[in-house]
Amino acid sequence: MKTLRRFIHREALVAVSFVTAGFLALFFFFDLVDELRWVGKTGADGYQLSHALLFVVLSIPSHLYELLPITVLIGTIFVMARLAQSSEFTIMRTSGLGPWKALRTLLTLGGFFVVLTFAVGDYIAPLSDKAAQLVKAKYLGRLTTGATGAWLKEKQDDRSYAVNVRALTPDGGMLGVRIFEFDAKGRLASQTRAASGKFGADGTWDLEKVERSSFQHQGDDGARVEHLQAPSLQWATRISADMVSASVLKPDRMATLDLFQYVRHLDANGQSAQRYEIEFWRKVFYPLSCLVMVVLALPFAYLHFRSGGIAGYVFGGVMAGISFFLLNNVFGYAGNLQQWSPWLTAAAPGLIYSVLSLAAFGWLVLRR
């Protein structure tokens, strides 16, 4: 039985690797074509073809994380259908490979892909994506999001702060920092503007070229304004560099632990964390979808056909994989708009495909 398991695992690994390489090559081509529009826009010393190639290469782990469940499904379907077409799986069944043993064999394979998907999505992809963004920022100027940059909020004792960072620099600094301080009654206590800033090692921000306006409220008679200009100023805060990066970068590119900490920060400061909670639970459930995919592929080994190609079945696998990817995104957007439960929104696509795979397994495998 070990020989049969090793044979199935080897064939499936080869097929999944081949399919994954094909999809990554396709994404590499499309990304490179998209990046060519930036080449040469910042002069001879700016963003060049070599930088575009480096950016596209560093984007590969993110695509690998997104593609693995789909390529696992397509590759496993191809192997199972080919074994059924050549009657090899029939011989395996007569040799003692029953439905439950076949299911355990594929679940073991799926467990390997679960670990691989988690490792890529939690460790490799966040680092490579951050490096890719810094490469682009270094040669194109800066890294920002939207027209106003990143907004964050923090509470310190009876004071609350609204912080705006317009952009991040390639060396990890900040540009266009604005800090709005509010007192216990919600009145504006001070406004600080800094041309640039850096994250200090002791939980402070080192601001440069600072303009500060302090408002001394005097009952109903208005407020007295004091202005201060300084070449530098330190501001104590619990807002870290990772939190600012999280506001600028896409949440689906963050590690699971970073997402969890950022969600706690948003909840502690009374900010909406729905989008990031959904992304957190998606990071938790997404690797497990590899198990669902291998179960969905198993019934293809029990189909009876002796002539003709298996292209139709592989095409069906491609459509199933694409539909899972689309359903996963649709549920994410709908859950964010309709304020659905974050964990249920993230788990729903996997649950739906689990039901479909178990139904197919029960109908085509156990009842036949």
C-alpha positions as CSV (number, residue, x, y, z in Angstrom):
1,M,0.0,0.0,0.0
2,K,2.9,2.3,0.7
3,T,4.0,1.8,-3.0
4,L,0.6,2.9,-4.2
5,R,0.6,6.0,-2.0
6,R,4.0,7.0,-3.1
7,F,3.0,6.5,-6.7
8,I,-0.1,8.7,-6.4
9,H,1.8,11.3,-4.4
10,R,4.6,11.5,-6.9
11,E,2.3,11.8,-9.9
12,A,0.2,14.4,-8.2
13,L,3.2,16.5,-7.1
14,V,4.6,16.4,-10.7
15,A,1.2,17.4,-12.2
16,V,0.6,20.2,-9.6
17,S,4.1,21.5,-10.1
18,F,3.7,21.6,-13.9
19,V,0.3,23.4,-13.7
20,T,1.6,25.9,-11.1
21,A,4.7,26.7,-13.3
22,G,2.4,27.3,-16.3
23,F,0.1,29.7,-14.4
24,L,3.1,31.5,-12.8
25,A,4.7,32.0,-16.2
26,L,1.4,33.4,-17.5
27,F,1.1,35.8,-14.6
28,F,4.8,36.7,-15.0
29,F,4.2,37.7,-18.6
30,F,1.1,39.8,-17.8
31,D,2.8,41.5,-14.8
32,L,5.8,42.4,-16.9
33,V,3.7,43.9,-19.7
34,D,1.8,45.9,-17.1
35,E,5.1,47.2,-15.5
36,L,6.5,48.3,-18.9
37,R,4.4,51.4,-18.8
38,W,6.5,52.7,-15.9
39,V,9.9,52.0,-17.5
40,G,11.8,55.2,-18.3
41,K,9.2,57.6,-16.9
42,T,11.6,58.9,-14.2
43,G,14.6,59.3,-16.4
44,A,17.7,57.3,-17.2
45,D,18.5,56.8,-13.5
46,G,14.9,55.9,-12.6
47,Y,12.7,52.9,-13.1
48,Q,14.3,50.6,-15.8
49,L,13.6,47.2,-17.3
50,S,15.8,45.5,-14.8
51,H,13.8,47.0,-11.9
52,A,10.6,45.9,-13.6
53,L,11.9,42.4,-13.9
54,L,12.9,42.4,-10.2
55,F,9.5,43.7,-9.2
56,V,7.7,41.0,-11.2
57,V,10.0,38.3,-9.8
58,L,9.3,39.5,-6.2
59,S,5.5,39.3,-6.9
60,I,5.7,35.6,-7.8
61,P,5.2,34.3,-4.2
62,S,2.0,36.3,-3.8
63,H,0.6,34.7,-7.0
64,L,1.8,31.3,-5.8
65,Y,-0.2,31.8,-2.6
66,E,-3.3,32.7,-4.6
67,L,-2.9,29.9,-7.1
68,L,-2.0,26.9,-5.0
69,P,-5.5,25.7,-4.2
70,I,-6.5,26.1,-7.8
71,T,-3.5,24.3,-9.2
72,V,-3.8,21.5,-6.6
73,L,-7.3,20.9,-7.9
74,I,-6.4,20.9,-11.6
75,G,-3.2,18.8,-11.1
76,T,-5.0,16.2,-8.9
77,I,-8.0,16.0,-11.3
78,F,-5.6,15.4,-14.2
79,V,-3.8,12.6,-12.4
80,M,-7.0,10.9,-11.1
81,A,-8.7,11.1,-14.6
82,R,-5.6,9.8,-16.3
83,L,-5.4,6.8,-13.9
84,A,-9.0,6.1,-14.5
85,Q,-8.6,6.4,-18.3
86,S,-5.7,3.9,-18.4
87,S,-7.5,1.6,-15.9
88,E,-4.5,1.9,-13.5
89,F,-6.8,3.0,-10.7
90,T,-9.0,0.0,-11.3
91,I,-6.0,-2.2,-10.7
92,M,-5.2,-0.2,-7.6
93,R,-8.7,-0.8,-6.3
94,T,-8.4,-4.6,-6.9
95,S,-5.1,-4.4,-5.0
96,G,-6.8,-3.1,-1.9
97,L,-7.0,0.7,-2.4
98,G,-10.6,1.2,-1.2
99,P,-12.4,4.5,-1.2
100,W,-11.4,5.5,2.4
101,K,-7.8,4.6,1.8
102,A,-7.8,6.6,-1.4
103,L,-9.3,9.5,0.5
104,R,-6.7,9.3,3.3
105,T,-4.0,9.2,0.6
106,L,-5.2,12.4,-1.0
107,L,-5.8,14.1,2.3
108,T,-2.2,13.4,3.3
109,L,-1.2,15.0,0.0
110,G,-3.6,17.9,0.7
111,G,-2.0,18.4,4.2
112,F,1.4,18.9,2.6
113,F,-0.1,21.6,0.3
114,V,-1.9,23.2,3.3
115,V,1.5,23.6,5.1
116,L,3.1,24.9,1.9
117,T,0.3,27.4,1.3
118,F,0.4,28.7,4.8
119,A,4.2,29.0,4.7
120,V,4.1,30.9,1.4
121,G,1.3,33.2,2.5
122,D,2.5,33.9,6.0
123,Y,6.2,34.2,5.6
124,I,7.5,34.4,2.0
125,A,4.8,36.4,0.3
126,P,4.6,39.3,2.8
127,L,8.4,39.8,2.8
128,S,8.7,39.6,-1.0
129,D,5.7,41.9,-1.6
130,K,7.1,44.5,0.8
131,A,10.5,44.2,-1.0
132,A,8.7,44.6,-4.4
133,Q,6.9,47.7,-3.2
134,L,10.1,49.2,-1.8
135,V,11.9,48.6,-5.2
136,K,9.1,50.4,-7.0
137,A,9.1,53.2,-4.4
138,K,12.9,53.6,-4.6
139,Y,12.9,54.3,-8.4
140,L,9.5,55.9,-8.8
141,G,9.6,58.1,-5.8
142,R,7.4,57.0,-3.0
143,L,4.8,54.5,-1.8
144,T,1.3,55.8,-1.0
145,T,-2.4,54.8,-1.1
146,G,-5.1,57.0,-2.5
147,A,-5.1,60.8,-2.5
148,T,-4.8,61.4,1.2
149,G,-2.4,58.5,2.3
150,A,-2.9,56.4,5.4
151,W,-5.1,57.4,8.4
152,L,-4.7,55.9,11.8
153,K,-6.2,56.6,15.3
154,E,-4.9,56.2,18.8
155,K,-6.0,56.9,22.4
156,Q,-3.6,58.0,25.1
157,D,-5.2,58.4,28.5
158,D,-8.0,61.0,28.0
159,R,-6.6,62.2,24.7
160,S,-7.2,60.9,21.3
161,Y,-5.2,61.3,18.1
162,A,-5.9,61.1,14.4
163,V,-2.7,60.6,12.4
164,N,-2.3,61.0,8.7
165,V,0.8,59.8,6.8
166,R,0.7,60.8,3.2
167,A,3.4,58.4,1.9
168,L,6.3,56.1,2.8
169,T,9.8,56.5,1.6
170,P,12.0,53.7,0.2
171,D,14.1,53.7,3.4
172,G,11.1,53.2,5.7
173,G,10.5,56.9,6.6
174,M,7.4,59.0,6.3
175,L,6.4,62.0,4.3
176,G,3.7,64.5,5.0
177,V,2.9,63.6,8.6
178,R,-0.1,65.3,10.3
179,I,-1.2,64.7,13.9
180,F,-4.5,66.0,15.3
181,E,-4.9,65.9,19.1
182,F,-8.3,66.0,20.7
183,D,-9.1,66.5,24.4
184,A,-11.5,64.6,26.6
185,K,-14.4,66.7,25.3
186,G,-13.6,66.0,21.7
187,R,-12.2,69.5,21.0
188,L,-9.1,70.0,18.9
189,A,-6.2,70.5,21.3
190,S,-3.3,70.7,18.8
191,Q,-2.4,70.2,15.2
192,T,1.1,69.1,14.2
193,R,2.5,69.1,10.7
194,A,5.9,67.6,9.8
195,A,7.5,67.4,6.4
196,S,9.0,64.0,7.2
197,G,9.5,61.5,10.0
198,K,11.2,58.3,11.1
199,F,10.2,55.5,13.4
200,G,12.3,55.6,16.6
201,A,13.6,52.5,18.3
202,D,11.9,53.5,21.7
203,G,8.3,53.8,20.5
204,T,8.6,57.4,19.3
205,W,8.3,59.2,16.0
206,D,11.2,61.5,15.1
207,L,9.6,64.3,13.2
208,E,11.5,66.9,11.1
209,K,10.5,70.4,9.9
210,V,7.7,70.7,12.4
211,E,4.9,73.2,12.6
212,R,2.7,72.9,15.7
213,S,-0.5,74.8,16.6
214,S,-1.8,74.5,20.2
215,F,-5.4,75.6,21.1
216,Q,-6.0,76.8,24.6
217,H,-9.8,76.7,25.0
218,Q,-11.2,79.4,27.3
219,G,-14.8,78.4,28.0
220,D,-17.3,79.9,25.6
221,D,-15.0,82.8,24.7
222,G,-13.1,80.7,22.0
223,A,-9.5,79.5,22.1
224,R,-6.1,81.0,22.2
225,V,-3.7,79.7,19.5
226,E,0.0,79.2,20.1
227,H,2.3,78.4,17.1
228,L,5.6,76.6,17.3
229,Q,8.1,75.9,14.6
230,A,11.0,73.5,15.3
231,P,13.6,71.6,13.2
232,S,12.7,68.3,15.0
233,L,10.3,66.9,17.5
234,Q,9.7,63.5,19.2
235,W,6.2,62.2,19.5
236,A,5.5,59.2,21.8
237,T,3.1,56.7,20.3
238,R,2.2,53.0,20.1
239,I,1.7,53.2,16.4
240,S,4.4,51.1,14.9
241,A,6.0,51.0,11.4
242,D,4.1,47.8,10.7
243,M,0.8,49.5,11.5
244,V,1.5,52.3,9.1
245,S,2.6,49.8,6.4
246,A,-0.6,47.9,7.0
247,S,-2.6,51.0,6.2
248,V,-0.6,51.6,3.0
249,L,-0.2,48.0,1.7
250,K,-2.9,45.6,0.9
251,P,-4.2,43.6,3.9
252,D,-4.2,40.3,2.0
253,R,-0.4,40.7,1.7
254,M,0.1,40.8,5.5
255,A,1.0,37.9,7.7
256,T,-1.7,36.4,9.9
257,L,-0.1,37.6,13.2
258,D,0.3,41.1,11.8
259,L,-3.3,41.2,10.8
260,F,-4.4,40.0,14.2
261,Q,-2.4,42.7,16.0
262,Y,-3.7,45.4,13.6
263,V,-7.3,44.3,14.2
264,R,-6.7,44.6,17.9
265,H,-5.3,48.1,17.5
266,L,-8.3,49.2,15.4
267,D,-10.7,47.7,17.9
268,A,-8.9,49.4,20.8
269,N,-9.2,52.8,19.1
270,G,-12.8,52.5,18.0
271,Q,-12.1,52.1,14.3
272,S,-13.9,49.8,11.9
273,A,-11.9,46.5,11.6
274,Q,-14.4,44.6,9.4
275,R,-12.2,44.5,6.3
276,Y,-9.2,43.4,8.2
277,E,-11.1,40.8,10.3
278,I,-12.3,39.2,7.1
279,E,-8.8,39.2,5.7
280,F,-7.6,37.6,8.9
281,W,-10.1,34.8,8.8
282,R,-9.4,34.3,5.1
283,K,-5.7,33.9,5.9
284,V,-6.7,31.2,8.5
285,F,-9.1,29.3,6.2
286,Y,-7.5,29.7,2.8
287,P,-4.7,27.1,3.2
288,L,-7.3,24.5,4.3
289,S,-9.0,24.8,0.9
290,C,-6.3,22.6,-0.4
291,L,-7.9,19.7,1.5
292,V,-11.3,20.5,-0.1
293,M,-9.7,20.5,-3.5
294,V,-8.1,17.0,-3.3
295,V,-11.4,15.6,-2.0
296,L,-13.2,17.2,-4.9
297,A,-10.7,15.6,-7.3
298,L,-11.1,12.1,-6.0
299,P,-14.4,11.2,-7.7
300,F,-12.7,11.7,-11.1
301,A,-10.8,8.5,-10.5
302,Y,-14.1,6.6,-10.4
303,L,-15.4,7.8,-13.7
304,H,-15.6,5.2,-16.4
305,F,-14.3,6.1,-19.9
306,R,-11.8,4.2,-22.1
307,S,-11.5,6.4,-25.2
308,G,-11.0,10.0,-25.9
309,G,-9.0,12.6,-24.0
310,I,-9.3,13.9,-20.5
311,A,-9.2,17.6,-21.6
312,G,-12.9,18.0,-20.7
313,Y,-12.3,16.9,-17.2
314,V,-9.3,19.1,-16.8
315,F,-11.3,22.0,-18.2
316,G,-14.0,21.3,-15.6
317,G,-11.3,21.4,-12.9
318,V,-10.1,24.8,-14.3
319,M,-13.6,26.2,-14.1
320,A,-14.1,24.8,-10.6
321,G,-10.9,26.4,-9.5
322,I,-11.7,29.8,-11.0
323,S,-15.2,29.7,-9.6
324,F,-13.7,29.1,-6.1
325,F,-11.4,32.0,-6.5
326,L,-14.2,34.3,-7.7
327,L,-16.6,33.1,-4.9
328,N,-13.9,33.8,-2.3
329,N,-13.5,37.3,-3.5
330,V,-17.3,37.9,-3.9
331,F,-17.9,36.8,-0.3
332,G,-15.1,39.0,0.9
333,Y,-16.6,42.2,-0.8
334,A,-20.2,41.3,0.1
335,G,-19.3,40.5,3.7
336,N,-17.5,43.9,4.1
337,L,-20.4,45.8,2.6
338,Q,-23.2,43.9,4.4
339,Q,-21.3,43.6,7.7
340,W,-21.5,39.8,7.8
341,S,-19.7,37.8,10.4
342,P,-16.0,37.9,9.4
343,W,-15.2,34.3,10.2
344,L,-18.4,33.0,8.4
345,T,-17.7,35.2,5.4
346,A,-14.2,33.8,5.1
347,A,-15.2,30.2,5.7
348,A,-18.3,30.2,3.4
349,P,-16.6,29.4,0.1
350,G,-14.6,26.5,1.7
351,L,-17.8,25.2,3.4
352,I,-19.7,25.3,0.1
353,Y,-17.0,23.5,-1.8
354,S,-16.6,21.0,1.1
355,V,-20.3,20.1,0.8
356,L,-20.0,19.7,-3.0
357,S,-16.8,17.6,-2.7
358,L,-18.3,15.3,0.0
359,A,-21.6,15.0,-2.0
360,A,-19.6,14.0,-5.1
361,F,-17.5,11.6,-3.1
362,G,-20.6,10.0,-1.6
363,W,-22.5,9.7,-4.9
364,L,-19.7,8.6,-7.3
365,V,-17.5,6.7,-4.9
366,L,-19.4,5.2,-2.0
367,R,-22.6,4.4,-3.9
368,R,-21.0,2.9,-7.0
